[in-house]
């Protein structure tokens, strides 16, 4: 694959602006993080439903689209928030009301009604729409869970907010892996990785993963705030992001191929849409969450 400087310049400038916006949302405070990923979650859902329409050759009413965006947001918030929201229990009129339970009752009631009442959407399309709750909303809920983890600043032990370290580490691992895979694949890539994504090569994929692990290991070793997490953990997190991020990229490429489109959207010049930008994250986050929960916590 020949190197195109103009394409690389467009991608680099767009990526730089993207990084600035992302870091502002990630590092300012928890609510800026939540607002940022609420917007991203909605964008991913909108593009995913457009892909479902093309794949299943059906039309999804705009009201149903917004309904599932709201259902997905409910899943993301109720599953993702543990510590900041507690159990969202309020006492009204002498009775304790658990709003998490009310959220789930509302969600499942609406989903069941949609399943049996709507006859215009095919069964395959309905299945893909429901799968979006796991593919998109559940994955983002785990990302919020990592950010909202119990590892909050502790003045007694002078610990930083580990939630920020986890989410920044995941995103940076994915960015490094994608960038290095693109560069290595551009200059020395010859062996196609998969028919699903012809531009990806084994050389680029392996080179991106190795360089991602090396960069994250160096950052974990030399950056003071990152040292609260052992270097071997950063190595594993980087490896997990590289492997599962690539799988997520291929999965979204498969969806686009089935829908016969080049990009899921066009909000980022040179990078495509929300799903194009966060497809790797949707697969990497659940794997990293499992690793953090069982091996770091």
Secondary structure by P-SEA (a helix, b strand, c coil): ccccaaaaaaaaaaaaaaaaaaaaaacccaaaaaaaaaaaaaaaaaaaaaaaaaaacccccaaaaaaaaaaaaaaaaaacccccccccccccccccccaaaaaaaaaaaaaaaaacccccccaaaaaaaaaaaaacaaaaaaaaaaaacccccccccccccaaaaaaaaaaaaaaaaaaaaaaaaacccccccccccccccaaaaaaaaaaaaaaaaaaaacccccccccaaaaaaaaaaaaaaaaaaaaaaaaaaaaacccccccccccccccccccaaaaaaaaaaaaaaacccc
